[in-house]
Amino acid sequence: MAASLTEKKKFLFVSLDGLITDIVWQVKKEGHQALLYIDNKAESEIGDGFVEKVATYEDHLQSADVIVFDDVLGQGKLAGQLRAQGKAVIGGTEYTDRLEDDRTFGQEELKKFGIPIIPYQEFTSFDDAISFVQSNPAKYAIKPSGEAQNVKRLLFVGDEEDGRDVIQMLEAYKKLWSDKIKVFQLQKRVTGVEVAVGGFFNGKEFMMPININFENKKLFPGNLGPSTGEMGTFMFWSEPNRMFNLTLKKMEDQLRQEGYVGYIDLNTIVNGNGIYPLEFTAIFGYPTISIQQEGLVTPISDLLYGMATGTMSRFKAKKGFQVGVRVVVPPYPFDDHRIFETYSKDSIISFKRPSREGIHIEDLKEVNGQWMITGSSGVTLVACGTGSTLKQAQSQAYNRISNLIIPNCYYRTDIGDRWAEDSDRLHNWGYLREV
């Protein structure tokens, strides 16, 4: 384990939409210089007042001790070029970007490394997909590829055994979304526990411990409503277990050959028959990384520096659980500029008590010491809790939400509730057993 940083370092964060702003803020609070560049001008106010912003990132590349990229969609190519120049860079490669951006490529890579996958078909025609379901009736999930997969409400998981609900959605997508969805998958639906395994990779190996996390993407409690980017996650740190060894561990040599540096996560469905990968996240997850930071004993700046330089192979994390609940405002999870301007933009966030512990910012700015909502999406912040038990972590997170005053806000009230049932099944199947 690398020693804690004893001298001030310069971190440069290059962001497409400001996703990584909270981590920039955390690094700044740990005493380092942390500069943030946001490419999307519509999101350019995010982080104002919290962190130091730069209008261009190119002028700061040579002086930065660590450069961090926060997305795929082409950032991996630039990260790889800078690594080739000898810079300490956290970010993808063209290969790992493709793992996330191109669903079919990601699935085929999993199969190449001996990791079982759920049967799927790729389509570029809605008519062809409709004919396929008619000829092969079953439950399917519709999964867009490329940039369209970022519109989470386009992911549809069918419930009907004959596939008629999937056919109805394909017919609707053909009318409304054919200009945006150019490539998509139909994937057989498998039932079980949805759980992800992830780890930080330092260019040579996975850093320990690994992370086991449970996302909650539906908007409403009880897993109802439209899919979102994320409404909350609960997680814990673990030594290598059966789930890790049967999935990500098998890709370690490939990631080493790529020189990948960053976090990689594999979301799966598991049951008594096996582990079935759904999709890669080949970047930090949002808000996953903020919830993970809440569970670290090692400072996040130390972790980033040790990962980027390849000098850290193990870090310290808290025992027990971390819970993060995303608090949002209209129009989330939809895109509606008029609604955002009317109900949410520049709304003030107040605190009943002075403590802001466990609160991680998303699309916020600070003006004269006052927190305000900015950006365009309606995500405001994540309230986190930690504890030796899931109930303790959950209680702390929701107590911190009770300290907030945010006009028109909403959030899920059940993040973590499924652990009681899921943990029994995962332990019975042996996937969480450390090896």
Beta strands, then each sheet from edge to edge (+ up, - down):
strand 1: 10-15
strand 2: 33-38
strand 3: 52-53
strand 4: 66-69
strand 5: 89-90
strand 6: 120-123
strand 7: 140-144
strand 8: 156-157
strand 9: 184-188
strand 10: 193-202
strand 11: 210-220
strand 12: 224-238
strand 13: 261-271
strand 14: 274-281
strand 15: 321-328
strand 16: 348-351
strand 17: 359-361
strand 18: 364-367
strand 19: 370-373
strand 20: 379-387
strand 21: 404-405
sheet 1: 3+ 2+ 1+ 4+ 5+
sheet 2: 6+ 9- 7+ 8-
sheet 3: 14+ 13- 10+ 11- 12+ 15- 20+ 17-
sheet 4: 18+ 19- 16+ 21-
end
